[in-house]
Amino acid sequence: MPETGIDKDKVVFVSGIGCSSRFPYYINTYGFHSMHGRANPIASGIKISNPSLSVWIVTGDGDSMAIGGNHFIHTIRRNVNVNLLLFNNKIYGLTKGQYSPTTPKGSVTKTSPEGTIENAFKPGELTMGAQGTFFARTVDTDPRMMKKVFTAAAEHKGTSVVEILLNCVIFANQVHKDITGKEVRDDHQIFLEHGKPMIFGKDRNKGLMMKCDRMEVVTIGENGVTEDDLIVHNAQDPDDTNHYRLVRMELPEFPVAMGVIRAIDSTVYESEMFDQVQHAKKETKIHTMDDLLHSGNVFESKG
């Protein structure tokens, strides 16, 4: 937070219920530990009533994708200028290991002893589907990446959604190991930077290339492929086609996309709401309670 230049007295963290939602107690800013799945509307109300505040929502995959699912997509659709940190450990932790909406299909949990038969939500897909203006992904084991992503989220005007791949050592230990493990992370993650070619790999010799309208992983130097053939990341493209492709990439066919995937300019909800209220005040003929009571059809009742 210090890097953003925002005074701590101008920062509010709002959370729902779950392990993630203890967060407001651990930082020296204003905080609101709210109800299960309800952090988004509370945070929206705070931002609308006091637009000068930097408002952050801290939520988990259960809190935001299940009971809070509707609030999640409608906050994004409205483009309220808040920052949403989604801690995704793919399990219900505080309630002791039930599968969540992001738990991979087939996972054995306390509530799916034979393996869950439900398809998992992907937060990035939901964000894109709700017309999101900002989506980023990072991991809990890379503080430098988190710092870059959080700073970008804070600077964005509109709803910033940041998915953080988080480990639950009790109920879903090593759930992200194929992505975050030291021995595989360079080959299984691709860190995206606006305006730069999509390169990854331990030897920085792999990349993403478009072939017949489809993304493919290629090796630089093989079959005549050069760095100039690779896709250059455009996080600011209003067309979300490539952004949608990036959030959907999964192992083993593709690396998992990290960094700022989408960041486009759009009007924010509270600004348009303020303009609408000011216009209504200017145009109205009713300025006092007496004006209101004497407007419309008025009659006198006599006994």
C-alpha positions as CSV (number, residue, x, y, z in Angstrom):
1,M,0.0,0.0,0.0
2,P,2.8,2.6,0.7
3,E,3.8,2.5,-3.0
4,T,0.4,3.7,-4.1
5,G,0.8,7.0,-2.2
6,I,-2.6,6.6,-0.6
7,D,-2.8,7.6,3.1
8,K,-3.8,4.7,5.3
9,D,-6.7,6.7,6.7
10,K,-8.1,6.7,3.1
11,V,-8.0,2.9,2.8
12,V,-10.9,0.5,3.7
13,F,-10.7,-3.3,3.5
14,V,-14.1,-5.1,3.4
15,S,-14.4,-8.9,3.8
16,G,-17.0,-11.5,3.9
17,I,-16.7,-14.8,5.8
18,G,-13.9,-17.4,5.6
19,C,-10.2,-17.7,6.2
20,S,-9.6,-14.9,3.7
21,S,-12.0,-12.6,5.5
22,R,-9.8,-12.3,8.6
23,F,-7.6,-10.0,6.6
24,P,-8.9,-6.6,7.9
25,Y,-7.7,-7.5,11.4
26,Y,-4.1,-7.8,10.1
27,I,-3.6,-4.4,8.6
28,N,-3.5,-0.9,10.0
29,T,-6.3,0.6,8.0
30,Y,-10.1,0.9,8.3
31,G,-11.8,-2.5,7.9
32,F,-15.2,-4.1,7.9
33,H,-15.6,-7.8,8.5
34,S,-19.1,-8.3,7.1
35,M,-21.5,-11.2,6.3
36,H,-21.0,-14.3,4.1
37,G,-20.9,-13.3,0.5
38,R,-22.0,-9.7,1.1
39,A,-18.7,-7.8,1.0
40,N,-19.3,-6.5,-2.5
41,P,-22.5,-4.6,-1.9
42,I,-21.1,-3.2,1.4
43,A,-17.9,-2.1,-0.4
44,S,-20.0,-0.6,-3.2
45,G,-22.0,1.4,-0.8
46,I,-18.8,2.7,0.9
47,K,-17.3,3.8,-2.4
48,I,-20.5,5.4,-3.6
49,S,-21.0,7.4,-0.4
50,N,-17.3,8.4,-0.1
51,P,-15.6,8.2,-3.5
52,S,-12.3,9.6,-2.1
53,L,-11.7,6.3,-0.3
54,S,-9.6,3.4,-1.7
55,V,-11.8,0.5,-1.2
56,W,-10.6,-3.1,-1.2
57,I,-12.6,-6.3,-1.0
58,V,-11.0,-9.5,0.4
59,T,-12.8,-12.7,-0.4
60,G,-12.4,-16.4,-1.0
61,D,-13.5,-18.8,-3.7
62,G,-16.4,-20.0,-1.5
63,D,-17.4,-16.6,-0.2
64,S,-17.4,-14.9,-3.7
65,M,-18.2,-17.7,-6.1
66,A,-21.0,-19.4,-4.1
67,I,-23.2,-17.5,-1.7
68,G,-21.7,-14.2,-3.0
69,G,-21.8,-15.2,-6.7
70,N,-24.5,-12.7,-7.8
71,H,-22.9,-9.8,-5.9
72,F,-19.6,-10.7,-7.6
73,I,-20.8,-10.5,-11.2
74,H,-23.0,-7.5,-10.6
75,T,-20.2,-5.5,-9.0
76,I,-18.1,-6.2,-12.0
77,R,-20.9,-5.4,-14.4
78,R,-21.5,-2.1,-12.8
79,N,-17.8,-1.3,-12.8
80,V,-17.7,0.2,-9.3
81,N,-14.2,1.6,-8.6
82,V,-13.2,-1.0,-6.0
83,N,-10.4,-3.6,-5.9
84,L,-11.3,-7.2,-5.3
85,L,-8.7,-9.7,-4.0
86,L,-9.9,-13.3,-4.5
87,F,-8.0,-15.8,-2.5
88,N,-8.5,-19.1,-4.4
89,N,-7.4,-22.2,-2.6
90,K,-10.1,-24.3,-4.3
91,I,-11.7,-25.4,-1.0
92,Y,-13.8,-24.3,1.9
93,G,-11.2,-23.9,4.6
94,L,-12.9,-22.3,7.6
95,T,-15.8,-24.8,7.5
96,K,-13.3,-27.7,7.4
97,G,-12.8,-28.9,3.9
98,Q,-16.0,-29.0,1.8
99,Y,-15.5,-28.6,-2.0
100,S,-16.1,-25.1,-3.3
101,P,-17.2,-23.8,-6.7
102,T,-13.5,-23.7,-7.9
103,T,-12.7,-27.2,-6.7
104,P,-11.5,-29.3,-9.7
105,K,-13.9,-31.9,-10.9
106,G,-13.2,-35.3,-9.4
107,S,-11.6,-34.0,-6.2
108,V,-12.1,-36.0,-3.0
109,T,-13.2,-33.7,-0.2
110,K,-15.2,-33.9,3.1
111,T,-18.4,-33.4,1.1
112,S,-17.4,-35.3,-2.1
113,P,-16.0,-38.6,-0.7
114,E,-16.4,-40.2,-4.2
115,G,-15.1,-37.1,-6.0
116,T,-17.0,-34.0,-7.0
117,I,-19.0,-34.3,-10.2
118,E,-19.4,-30.5,-10.7
119,N,-17.6,-28.4,-13.2
120,A,-15.4,-25.8,-11.5
121,F,-15.8,-22.0,-12.0
122,K,-12.9,-20.1,-13.4
123,P,-12.9,-16.6,-11.8
124,G,-11.3,-15.1,-15.0
125,E,-14.1,-16.5,-17.2
126,L,-16.8,-15.0,-14.8
127,T,-15.0,-11.7,-14.9
128,M,-14.9,-11.6,-18.7
129,G,-18.5,-12.8,-18.9
130,A,-19.6,-9.9,-16.6
131,Q,-17.9,-7.4,-18.9
132,G,-15.0,-6.9,-16.5
133,T,-12.5,-4.1,-17.2
134,F,-9.6,-5.5,-15.1
135,F,-8.5,-9.0,-14.4
136,A,-5.1,-10.2,-13.1
137,R,-3.7,-13.4,-11.6
138,T,-0.8,-14.0,-9.2
139,V,0.4,-16.5,-6.7
140,D,0.9,-16.4,-2.9
141,T,4.6,-17.5,-3.2
142,D,5.7,-14.6,-5.4
143,P,5.7,-11.3,-3.4
144,R,7.3,-9.3,-6.3
145,M,4.6,-10.3,-8.7
146,M,1.9,-9.6,-6.2
147,K,3.3,-6.1,-5.6
148,K,3.2,-5.3,-9.4
149,V,-0.3,-6.7,-9.8
150,F,-1.7,-5.0,-6.7
151,T,-0.2,-1.6,-7.7
152,A,-1.8,-2.0,-11.2
153,A,-5.2,-2.9,-9.6
154,A,-5.0,0.2,-7.3
155,E,-4.3,2.5,-10.3
156,H,-7.1,1.1,-12.4
157,K,-10.4,3.1,-12.5
158,G,-13.2,0.5,-12.2
159,T,-13.6,-2.9,-10.6
160,S,-10.2,-4.6,-10.4
161,V,-10.4,-8.4,-9.9
162,V,-7.2,-10.1,-8.8
163,E,-7.2,-13.9,-8.4
164,I,-4.5,-15.1,-6.0
165,L,-3.6,-18.8,-6.2
166,L,-3.3,-19.6,-2.5
167,N,-2.4,-22.8,-0.7
168,C,-4.5,-24.2,2.2
169,V,-2.0,-26.4,4.1
170,I,-4.8,-28.1,6.1
171,F,-7.5,-29.1,3.6
172,A,-6.0,-28.6,0.1
173,N,-2.2,-28.7,0.6
174,Q,-0.2,-28.3,-2.6
175,V,-3.4,-27.8,-4.7
176,H,-1.4,-25.4,-7.0
177,K,1.9,-27.3,-6.9
178,D,1.8,-28.0,-10.6
179,I,1.8,-24.3,-11.2
180,T,3.8,-22.9,-8.3
181,G,6.3,-25.6,-7.5
182,K,10.0,-24.4,-7.8
183,E,10.9,-27.1,-10.2
184,V,8.1,-26.4,-12.7
185,R,6.9,-22.8,-12.2
186,D,9.1,-21.3,-15.0
187,D,7.7,-23.7,-17.6
188,H,4.1,-23.8,-16.2
189,Q,3.5,-20.0,-15.7
190,I,3.7,-17.2,-18.2
191,F,3.9,-13.7,-16.7
192,L,2.2,-11.2,-19.1
193,E,3.3,-7.6,-19.5
194,H,1.5,-5.1,-21.7
195,G,3.3,-4.4,-25.0
196,K,5.7,-7.3,-24.6
197,P,5.8,-10.7,-26.4
198,M,4.4,-13.7,-24.6
199,I,7.6,-15.6,-23.6
200,F,8.1,-18.1,-20.8
201,G,10.1,-21.1,-19.8
202,K,13.2,-21.8,-17.7
203,D,15.4,-20.9,-20.6
204,R,13.1,-18.2,-21.9
205,N,12.8,-20.1,-25.2
206,K,9.1,-20.8,-25.3
207,G,6.2,-18.6,-26.3
208,L,2.6,-18.2,-27.5
209,M,1.8,-17.8,-31.2
210,M,-1.4,-17.6,-33.2
211,K,-1.9,-20.3,-35.8
212,C,-5.2,-20.5,-37.7
213,D,-7.0,-18.4,-35.0
214,R,-5.8,-20.6,-32.2
215,M,-3.1,-20.1,-29.6
216,E,-0.2,-22.6,-29.6
217,V,2.9,-23.0,-27.5
218,V,6.0,-22.8,-29.7
219,T,9.8,-23.1,-29.1
220,I,11.8,-20.1,-30.3
221,G,14.5,-21.2,-32.8
222,E,12.6,-24.3,-33.9
223,N,10.8,-24.5,-37.3
224,G,11.9,-21.0,-38.1
225,V,10.0,-19.4,-35.1
226,T,11.5,-16.1,-33.9
227,E,10.5,-13.7,-31.1
228,D,8.8,-11.6,-33.8
229,D,6.3,-14.4,-34.5
230,L,5.0,-14.4,-30.9
231,I,1.8,-12.7,-29.7
232,V,2.4,-9.3,-28.1
233,H,0.2,-8.9,-25.1
234,N,-2.3,-6.1,-25.3
235,A,-4.0,-5.8,-21.9
236,Q,-5.8,-2.6,-23.1
237,D,-7.6,-4.1,-26.0
238,P,-11.4,-3.5,-25.6
239,D,-12.0,-6.7,-27.6
240,D,-11.7,-9.4,-24.9
241,T,-11.2,-12.4,-27.3
242,N,-7.6,-12.9,-26.5
243,H,-8.1,-12.1,-22.8
244,Y,-10.7,-14.8,-22.6
245,R,-8.2,-17.2,-24.3
246,L,-5.6,-16.3,-21.7
247,V,-7.7,-16.7,-18.6
248,R,-8.8,-20.2,-19.9
249,M,-5.3,-21.5,-20.5
250,E,-4.6,-24.6,-18.4
251,L,-1.9,-27.3,-17.9
252,P,-0.7,-29.4,-19.6
253,E,-1.5,-27.8,-23.0
254,F,-0.7,-24.3,-22.0
255,P,1.1,-22.4,-19.2
256,V,-1.1,-20.6,-16.7
257,A,-1.3,-16.9,-17.4
258,M,-0.1,-14.5,-14.6
259,G,0.1,-10.8,-14.3
260,V,-2.4,-8.2,-15.6
261,I,-4.4,-9.9,-18.3
262,R,-7.0,-7.2,-19.0
263,A,-7.1,-3.5,-18.1
264,I,-9.3,-1.3,-20.2
265,D,-10.7,2.2,-19.6
266,S,-14.4,2.6,-19.0
267,T,-16.7,4.9,-17.0
268,V,-17.1,4.0,-13.4
269,Y,-20.5,3.5,-11.7
270,E,-20.2,6.1,-8.9
271,S,-19.2,8.9,-11.4
272,E,-22.2,8.3,-13.6
273,M,-24.4,8.0,-10.5
274,F,-23.1,11.4,-9.2
275,D,-23.7,13.0,-12.6
276,Q,-27.2,11.7,-12.7
277,V,-28.1,12.9,-9.2
278,Q,-26.6,16.4,-10.0
279,H,-28.7,16.6,-13.2
280,A,-31.8,15.6,-11.3
281,K,-31.2,18.2,-8.7
282,K,-30.7,20.9,-11.3
283,E,-33.8,20.0,-13.3
284,T,-36.3,19.3,-10.5
285,K,-39.0,21.8,-9.5
286,I,-39.2,20.3,-6.1
287,H,-36.6,21.7,-3.6
288,T,-38.3,21.4,-0.2
289,M,-40.7,19.1,1.6
290,D,-43.4,21.7,1.2
291,D,-42.8,21.7,-2.6
292,L,-43.2,17.9,-2.5
293,L,-46.4,17.9,-0.4
294,H,-48.0,20.5,-2.7
295,S,-47.1,18.9,-5.9
296,G,-49.3,16.7,-8.0
297,N,-53.1,16.4,-7.2
298,V,-53.8,18.3,-4.0
299,F,-57.2,18.4,-2.3
300,E,-58.7,19.6,1.0
301,S,-60.7,17.3,3.1
302,K,-63.5,18.9,5.2
303,G,-65.6,17.3,7.8
